[in-house]
């Protein structure tokens, strides 16, 4: 009986090792995923800094994206299809879809759920080349909502109403609260994670249009970009009161601390600039010229590079994170919207 028991234990260990090995096959190399609103999802090999392939998910207008914990599934919000698609990263195939509602945009996977913002009051697709970016807010239109998707069942469990034009999504360091920026009515909504129960609403200056939001590495502060007033604000992590306001170049959106927490990066999209600030004092340090409509960015898993999705340049700009010099541009990504990596790293979409 003892020999049989030991043999069974060994078999279990072998099976567990095989499963673990199988889970890692999809990511033999560090990888970046980039949504292209007109081409699908680009897969970048971060060792060679080349576009390895493009995942075709139809003319769906993919925008927000987020990976599950082990990187085996990528979740993408599709504007035209009004749904969330689940992609097997080892095969590049869409495995399941969940209907969300009109104009899904930002996606964050947190635990076994995906939180997807969508805007029932918005209409139309991305502007055509040469057209200005649109302001979609309308005080008389329905507010944005956040769909909470159970990833085990790939089903929307419930949806909560937010403000107008909900943009960024962040979670408190203790994992109990979700904070979302509402660009259209200059607020930040706070909810209970899981249930979506409203906790409070925080006002920022009128007309400022809050977009990106990120918790500081020590969890004591949040930083929020204000697109129309060309600033970011620092909020106390407990009271959510504004403690500091910092000037930026025009049109700040994506924001993130670097993996070390020593620097804060802001994508000033309208100025075609990536700005670098001190991560503790928020003093301005340097500016990096980049492409057009660079909304979102991510550090590479090793922290050595920054990758920016630059939609009007139809490319990802790769920046050296030590000296902030451009390394190269990876093209063939029309209307690039967002970028995340596996292994996961700091960035304007993914959490730390």
C-alpha angles and dihedrals in degrees: 000000000000092000090049091049092050090048090052091050091051091050090052091051092050091050092048091051091049091051092049090049091049092051090055096050092086091061109040085142132032108271139195123204119206126187115222112195092216105027109039127243120338118213113208123197102220094200093061098022091228134130100255097186144328121240109221111216096165129257091317102128098235115208124149118045139179137173130226118243098271095038095240094118131044119198118206131186111223116203100195095044094042090223148101116246126205115214125196101226093205093059104020090231126137105241103178141000133207122202109235112169137259119335105357110195125158122046130191123175111209118174110319094337137079119214111208125184118213136174118218090183097056123092138188135032132270116310116268119249109287094024120110121249110269128238102220101186120119120174090215096050123094115273122254119266137208117225115209107211123197101219094201091063096022088228135129105248094187142330130226128206118241134173126290118299100003109206124163126039125200136166129221116252091250090054094236102106136050119206122197130184118228108206097185098056103025098245142120115221120208122204140174111260113247098012098048090220110165114247104174146324122238121203124217124189113304115260093015097113105214113218121156123044131183136170117233117248092252091049093234098110145029125214120209128187118225107206102192099043095042097235143102124221130212116222126199106247094228106036096027089220119146109257100170139015120203128192120235138177116275124301104010114192122143115056135177144151115240118251091266093049090230095112137039118210125202126189106219093194101183091050093047089234138128108209127204123208134177108270094223107032096025090225112159113255112171146338126229121202111228139160135290123295096001098174104157137031142174136198117238113254091259091050092235098113141035120218118202124193104219108190102190091044090052090224149088114247114214115208129188105242093209100056102008093235120146112257100183147314122249108209138188092074104115114199092000107200112176143356136207132170142215122246082044121249139177115289147135093275107030122059125239 
